[in-house]
Amino acid sequence: MLVLATVGFAVNFWAWALLSPLGPLFRTQGTLGELSESDVALLVAVPVLVGSVGRIPVGALTDRYGGRLMFPLVSAATIVPILFIGFFALESYAALLVGGFFLGIGGTTFAVGVPFVNAWFPPERRGLAIGIFGAGMGGTAISALTTVNLYTSAGHRVPFLLTAVILAVYAVVAWFVLRDAPNRRPAAGGFLPRLIANAKLPISWQACILYAVAFGGYVAFSVYLPSYLKIAYNLSATDAANRMAGFVVIAVVMRPIGGWLTDRFGPIPVLASCFAVVVVGAAIASTTPILENFGTIAFLAMAAALGGGSGATFALVAQVTDPARVGGVTGLVGAAGGLGGFVPPLIMGYVYGRTQSYGIGLVLLSVTAALTLLLTLTIVRRTAQPNTQEPRTATSEGAA
């Protein structure tokens, strides 16, 4: 079940990120007319916004109906905007925005997978399990490595048609093979009362902030890094996409490691270490250092920290949240993470348009990570401390 959920997450994220590698190419080729940097930033950010906000209702629906129904449903629904973009929207900026809006459906699968996986594992193993599932965000790396090459060499429609076919196959397999955990308890009550109750939990707003910075930073880089590298370092679209794929791979590998480290040492040391690395890495990157030396080290270190921090955040959520509420809380936290990825590209595009520099945007990331580090060491520590000890105490008592 974990493998199937992870594959589904990866395939849907592949679809979700189809427009990101093509943004700089659209601007260079001029097929959509003359586009500004802000136009490209908006184009690649719209699916992120919808995929983020959509996690709130999708997470609540998963609590109610289970991942066995929601995984194939969301996967099938994502096929429609993919085919619309591939066959009708590639020559119109407005049509691409509409298609990108509905393409965001693919990004909601995160709120399906976390409660689905969480229900299959005991508390002491949920950090690693959810981290492994979270590695499915590597679907964005698949998009980065294949979309531009397929678009330019095999035909403009090929990357969209290929993704639609793979999603259709997965939806069918998921419908017949996926099963919800035997001990899953469907959430009771209406959507709005459950949403309000989940939003009032201290872990909800705290994890929202943590995830907005950790996963939001990852999403922002994964969708905007090709444009940034092309302009700041004069790389080709293909080279920029390949380097972005390297960033994504590091983050993906570190996500389950972050969950595993949280199971071993608790969430606070892991989160604090990750945010500290982002503070330093973003400060270095803000000076636009030589890419082959300090620049590459800074970006890859941030990739590792953002991936590890993302895994640690949901390991924390799994430890302190009632299993029947995990989907609802995941929806809120996942939405915050996606929104955290929506805003930075717009800020970076706006700042660059006014100053011809990305330095201010990266300094803002460093400052934000520093404030999040402070939050982690104070308020989040108090929320996590009693709960992180419970599974270990129970295990010790069982062993005794």
Residue, then its C-alpha position, 0 to 999 in steps of 0.5 A: m500500500l505504501v509503494l502504490a501510494t508513493v507511485g500515485f503521489a509521484v505520477n500526480f506530482w509529475a503532472w502537477a509540474l508540467l508547466s514549470p520547465l516550459g515557462p522559460l521556453f515559452r518566453t524564449q520562443g515567443t509562441l505565447g507573445e511577449l512574456s515578462e518575468s512576472d508572467v512566467a512566474l504567474l504561469v508556473a505558480v497557478p497550479v501550485l496555488v490550486g493544488s495547495v488550497g484544494r488539499i483542504p477539502v480533499g484531505a477532509l474527504t479522505d478522512r471521510y471516504g478513504g484513500r482507496l476511493m480518493f486516489p483513483l478519483v483525483s488521478a482520473a480528474t487530473i487527466v482532463p486539464i492535461l489533455f486540455i493543455g496538450f491539445f488546446a492551450l499551447e498557443s494561448y497564455a490565457a488558455l494555459l492559465v485556465g489549464g494550469f488552474f485545473l492542473g492543480i488538482g494533481g497537487t491535492t494527492f498529498a492530502v490523500g496519501v498522508p492519512f492513507v499511509n498513516a493508518w497503515f503504520p504504528p506511531e513509532r514507524r509513521g515518520l519513516a513511512i510518511g517520509i517515504f511517501g513524501a519522496g513521491m514529490g520527486g515526480t517534479a524531477i521526472s517532469a524537469l528531466t523529461t518535459v523540455n526534451l519531449y516537447t522539443s524533440a518528440g512533439h509539443r503534445v507528447p509530454f502531456l499525452l504520455t502523462a495522461v496515459i500513465l495517470a489513466v493506468y495508475a487510476v485503474v490499478a489503484w481502483f482495483v488494488l488499493r485498500d484502506a487500513p483495516n483499523r481506519r476510522p472514518a471521520a464523523g460529522g460535517f465538513l465545516p465543523r471538522l474543518i473548524a475543529n482541526a484548525k483550532l488544534p495548536i499543531s495545525w497552525q504551528a505545522c502550517i508555518l513549518y511546512a510553508v517554509a520547508f515544503g513551500g521553499y522546495v516547491a518555490f525552487s522546483v517551479y522557479l529555479p529554471s527561470y532563476l538559473k537561466i537569467a542569473y547564470n545565463l544557462s540554457a533551458t535544458d541545463a537549468a531544468n537538469r540542475m533543478a532536477g538535481f535539486v529535487v532529487i536531493a530534497v526527495v532523498m532527504r524527505p524519508i531521512g528526515g522522517w526517520l531521524t524524527d522517529r529516532f531523535g524527535p522532531i525538534p532537533v531535526l527541524a531546527s537543524c534544517f532551518a538553520v541550514v536554510v538560513v545560511g544557504a539562502a544568505i550565501a545564495s543571495t550574493t549570486p556566488i559562482l555557481e560551480n562552487f559556493g552556489t551549487i553547495a548552497f543550493l544543494a544544502m538548502a535542497a537537503a534541508l528543505g526535504g528533511g524539514s518537510g519529512a520531519t514536519f509530517a512526522l511531527v503531525a503524525q505523532v501528535t494528531d488523532p488518526a481520524r483527524v490526520g487527513g483534515v490536518t494534513g489538508l490544512v498543513g499541505a495547503a500552507g506548504g503549497l501556498g508557501g511555494f506560490v508566493p516566492p516565485l511571484i515575489m522573485g519575479y516582481v523584485y527582479g523586474r524592479t531591481q534586476s536582482y534576485g538577492i532581496g528575495l533570497v535574503l527574505l528567505s533567509v530571514t523567514a527561515a531564521l524566524t521559523l527556527l525561533l518558533t521551532l525552538t520555543i512554541v513548537r517544542r512545547t507542543a511536541q515534547p509531551n507527545t513525542q515521548e508517548p510512543r517511546t514510553a508505551t514501547s518501553e512499557g510493552a517491552a517491560 
